[in-house]
Amino acid sequence: MRARSVISAIAFWMASILLAAGFATLAIWSTREYYLPGDRYVTFRVQELYRYGWADGFFERAHQAGDMLVLSIALAALIGVLAVRRLFLEAAIVVAAGLSQFVQAGVSAAVQRPEGQYLAMRASFDGLLHPRIYPSPGGFPSGHVFGEVLAYGLVFWLAGRVLPWPLALPLRLACVAVISAGFAAPLYLGAHWFTDALGGALLALLVVLLSWRAERLLRRTHDVVRIEDLVTDSRDPAELVPAHQRPAGQEALRG
């Protein structure tokens, strides 16, 4: 059991470091280049889907799933369900994770891609329409992708706590579908480069991972405290059992 705990801790720290390093690398690199390697290839490949009649409506709806109002409703519903199920620790973790949006907003304000090429293209009305829409230079990391991965990632994680698996499974599959479509939507709409969306996803995954770890540590501490309370309680162990759970006749014998 201890070996498993050590392996879990190592895996957590390795994943956290990789996510943080990947995000930091993209953030620093984005301040030096208008687009990074792979940005044009992936972004323009997604934009080529405009040829299909379903693409506009599909990606517009997928993008709306990352609107602040929709995300706020999703998180509020999750917190409410957790509170009703008396899972107050998980509800508090979700509230704290939601505050990370200020971190995303701060990074977005600080990171600005070089805008020379972008302004030159806009002056000649180039790069404004399909098949190739060039995003603005101030889009790292994508707020929509960050919000979707964060909110629906938390729902994915906690669905099993509040729902039986026959209901939790389709909900989790829906979360994966919404996140996948929401990742591609800003690329299709010309709002972000591929690495903008990737940066938002990496930051959100890091927050979800830290939330998962915090919940485990806090729950373990809570359980240890409860055990210590039981061990150090000077009362007869039988008295620690609620009266309605004691065997019939026990009260009479104690009298």
C-alpha positions as CSV (number, residue, x, y, z in Angstrom):
1,M,0.0,0.0,0.0
2,R,2.8,2.4,0.9
3,A,4.6,1.6,-2.4
4,R,1.5,2.4,-4.3
5,S,1.2,5.7,-2.5
6,V,4.8,6.6,-3.3
7,I,4.2,5.7,-7.0
8,S,1.1,7.8,-7.1
9,A,2.9,10.8,-5.6
10,I,5.8,10.5,-8.1
11,A,3.3,10.2,-11.0
12,F,1.4,13.3,-9.8
13,W,4.5,15.5,-9.5
14,M,5.9,14.3,-12.8
15,A,2.6,15.1,-14.5
16,S,2.3,18.5,-12.8
17,I,5.9,19.5,-13.7
18,L,5.4,18.5,-17.3
19,L,2.1,20.4,-17.6
20,A,3.6,23.5,-16.0
21,A,6.8,23.3,-18.1
22,G,4.8,22.9,-21.3
23,F,2.6,25.8,-20.5
24,A,5.5,28.1,-19.5
25,T,7.4,27.1,-22.7
26,L,4.4,28.0,-24.9
27,A,3.8,31.3,-23.0
28,I,7.4,32.5,-23.4
29,W,7.7,31.3,-27.0
30,S,4.5,33.0,-27.9
31,T,5.9,36.4,-26.9
32,R,8.6,36.0,-29.6
33,E,6.6,34.6,-32.5
34,Y,3.3,35.5,-34.1
35,Y,2.7,31.8,-34.8
36,L,4.7,28.7,-33.6
37,P,5.6,25.6,-35.5
38,G,2.5,23.6,-36.3
39,D,0.1,26.5,-35.7
40,R,-0.7,27.3,-39.3
41,Y,-0.9,23.6,-40.3
42,V,-3.3,22.5,-37.6
43,T,-5.3,25.7,-37.5
44,F,-5.8,26.0,-41.2
45,R,-6.6,22.2,-41.5
46,V,-9.5,22.8,-39.0
47,Q,-10.6,25.9,-40.9
48,E,-10.9,23.9,-44.1
49,L,-14.0,22.2,-42.7
50,Y,-15.9,25.3,-43.7
51,R,-16.6,23.5,-46.9
52,Y,-19.2,21.3,-45.1
53,G,-22.6,22.8,-44.4
54,W,-22.7,21.6,-40.8
55,A,-19.4,23.2,-39.8
56,D,-20.5,26.7,-39.1
57,G,-23.4,25.9,-36.8
58,F,-21.5,23.0,-35.1
59,F,-18.4,25.0,-34.1
60,E,-20.4,28.1,-33.1
61,R,-22.4,26.0,-30.7
62,A,-19.3,24.3,-29.4
63,H,-17.7,27.7,-28.9
64,Q,-20.7,28.8,-26.9
65,A,-20.1,26.0,-24.4
66,G,-17.1,28.0,-23.3
67,D,-19.0,31.2,-22.7
68,M,-18.7,32.6,-19.1
69,L,-22.4,32.3,-18.5
70,V,-22.6,28.6,-19.6
71,L,-19.5,27.7,-17.6
72,S,-20.8,29.5,-14.5
73,I,-24.1,27.6,-14.7
74,A,-22.2,24.3,-15.1
75,L,-19.9,25.0,-12.1
76,A,-22.8,26.3,-10.0
77,A,-24.8,23.2,-10.7
78,L,-21.9,21.0,-9.8
79,I,-21.3,22.8,-6.5
80,G,-25.1,22.6,-5.7
81,V,-25.2,18.8,-6.3
82,L,-22.1,18.2,-4.3
83,A,-23.6,20.3,-1.4
84,V,-26.9,18.4,-1.5
85,R,-24.9,15.1,-1.3
86,R,-23.0,16.6,1.7
87,L,-19.7,16.5,-0.2
88,F,-18.6,19.9,1.1
89,L,-14.9,19.3,0.7
90,E,-15.4,18.6,-3.0
91,A,-17.7,21.6,-3.4
92,A,-15.0,23.9,-1.8
93,I,-12.4,22.4,-4.1
94,V,-14.6,23.3,-7.1
95,V,-15.0,26.9,-5.8
96,A,-11.3,27.3,-5.4
97,A,-10.6,25.8,-8.8
98,G,-13.0,28.3,-10.4
99,L,-10.9,31.1,-9.1
100,S,-8.1,30.0,-11.3
101,Q,-9.7,31.9,-14.1
102,F,-7.9,35.0,-12.8
103,V,-4.6,33.3,-13.4
104,Q,-5.6,32.6,-17.0
105,A,-6.7,36.3,-17.4
106,G,-3.5,37.5,-15.9
107,V,-1.4,35.4,-18.3
108,S,-3.5,36.5,-21.2
109,A,-2.9,40.1,-20.3
110,A,0.9,39.6,-20.0
111,V,1.5,37.5,-23.1
112,Q,1.3,39.3,-26.4
113,R,2.5,37.8,-29.7
114,P,4.4,40.1,-32.1
115,E,1.8,42.0,-34.1
116,G,3.7,43.3,-37.1
117,Q,2.6,40.6,-39.6
118,Y,-1.0,40.6,-38.2
119,L,-1.4,44.4,-38.6
120,A,0.1,44.3,-42.1
121,M,-2.4,41.6,-43.2
122,R,-5.3,43.5,-41.7
123,A,-4.3,46.7,-43.5
124,S,-4.7,44.8,-46.8
125,F,-7.8,42.9,-45.7
126,D,-5.8,39.7,-45.9
127,G,-6.4,36.7,-43.6
128,L,-10.0,37.8,-42.7
129,L,-12.0,35.0,-44.3
130,H,-12.0,31.3,-44.9
131,P,-10.1,29.3,-45.9
132,R,-7.4,31.0,-43.8
133,I,-8.3,33.3,-41.0
134,Y,-5.2,34.6,-39.1
135,P,-6.0,35.0,-35.3
136,S,-5.2,38.1,-33.3
137,P,-1.8,38.2,-31.5
138,G,-3.3,38.6,-28.0
139,G,-5.0,35.2,-27.7
140,F,-2.6,33.1,-25.5
141,P,-3.9,31.2,-23.7
142,S,-7.4,30.6,-25.0
143,G,-9.9,31.5,-22.3
144,H,-12.7,29.5,-23.9
145,V,-10.6,26.3,-24.0
146,F,-9.3,26.9,-20.5
147,G,-12.8,27.3,-19.1
148,E,-14.2,24.3,-20.9
149,V,-11.4,21.9,-19.9
150,L,-11.6,23.2,-16.3
151,A,-15.4,23.1,-15.8
152,Y,-16.1,20.0,-17.8
153,G,-13.0,18.3,-16.5
154,L,-14.2,18.9,-12.9
155,V,-17.6,17.4,-13.9
156,F,-15.8,14.4,-15.4
157,W,-13.8,13.8,-12.3
158,L,-16.7,14.2,-9.8
159,A,-19.5,12.6,-11.7
160,G,-18.8,9.3,-10.1
161,R,-19.2,10.9,-6.6
162,V,-22.8,12.0,-7.2
163,L,-24.2,9.6,-9.8
164,P,-24.4,5.9,-10.2
165,W,-22.1,4.6,-13.0
166,P,-24.9,4.0,-15.5
167,L,-25.5,7.8,-15.4
168,A,-22.0,8.9,-14.7
169,L,-20.6,7.2,-17.8
170,P,-22.7,9.0,-20.4
171,L,-22.1,12.3,-18.6
172,R,-18.4,11.8,-18.7
173,L,-18.5,10.9,-22.4
174,A,-20.5,14.1,-23.0
175,C,-17.8,16.1,-21.2
176,V,-15.1,14.6,-23.4
177,A,-17.1,15.4,-26.5
178,V,-17.7,19.0,-25.4
179,I,-14.1,19.5,-24.6
180,S,-12.9,18.0,-27.9
181,A,-15.3,20.2,-29.9
182,G,-14.6,23.2,-27.8
183,F,-10.8,22.8,-28.4
184,A,-11.3,22.9,-32.2
185,A,-14.0,25.6,-32.2
186,P,-11.7,28.7,-31.7
187,L,-9.4,27.4,-34.4
188,Y,-12.2,27.1,-36.9
189,L,-13.6,30.5,-36.0
190,G,-10.2,32.1,-36.4
191,A,-10.1,33.3,-32.8
192,H,-7.0,31.4,-31.7
193,W,-3.9,29.6,-33.0
194,F,-3.5,25.9,-32.1
195,T,-0.9,26.7,-29.5
196,D,-3.3,29.2,-27.9
197,A,-5.9,26.4,-27.4
198,L,-3.2,24.0,-26.3
199,G,-1.9,26.5,-23.7
200,G,-5.4,26.9,-22.3
201,A,-5.9,23.2,-22.1
202,L,-2.5,22.6,-20.3
203,L,-3.2,25.3,-17.7
204,A,-6.7,23.9,-17.0
205,L,-5.5,20.3,-16.8
206,L,-2.9,21.5,-14.3
207,V,-5.6,23.1,-12.1
208,V,-7.8,20.0,-12.3
209,L,-4.8,17.8,-11.3
210,L,-3.9,20.0,-8.4
211,S,-7.6,20.0,-7.3
212,W,-7.6,16.2,-7.4
213,R,-4.4,16.0,-5.3
214,A,-5.7,18.6,-2.8
215,E,-8.9,16.7,-2.3
216,R,-7.0,13.5,-1.6
217,L,-4.7,15.1,0.9
218,L,-7.4,17.0,2.7
219,R,-9.6,13.9,2.9
220,R,-6.7,11.8,4.2
221,T,-6.0,14.4,6.9
222,H,-9.6,14.6,7.9
223,D,-9.8,10.8,8.2
224,V,-6.6,10.7,10.3
225,V,-8.0,13.3,12.6
226,R,-11.2,11.3,13.0
227,I,-9.2,8.1,13.8
228,E,-7.1,10.0,16.4
229,D,-10.3,11.3,18.0
230,L,-11.6,7.8,18.3
231,V,-8.3,6.4,19.7
232,T,-7.9,9.2,22.3
233,D,-11.6,9.2,23.4
234,S,-11.7,8.0,27.0
235,R,-15.3,6.7,26.8
236,D,-16.3,3.1,26.6
237,P,-16.1,2.1,22.9
238,A,-19.7,0.9,23.2
239,E,-20.7,4.5,24.0
240,L,-19.2,5.7,20.7
241,V,-21.9,3.7,18.8
242,P,-25.1,5.7,18.3
243,A,-28.0,4.5,20.5
244,H,-30.1,3.5,17.5
245,Q,-27.4,1.2,16.2
246,R,-26.7,-0.6,19.5
247,P,-27.9,-4.2,19.9
248,A,-31.3,-4.6,21.6
249,G,-31.1,-4.9,25.3
250,Q,-27.7,-3.3,25.6
251,E,-29.0,-0.2,27.4
252,A,-30.8,-2.4,29.9
253,L,-27.7,-4.4,30.6
254,R,-25.6,-1.3,31.1
255,G,-28.2,0.0,33.6
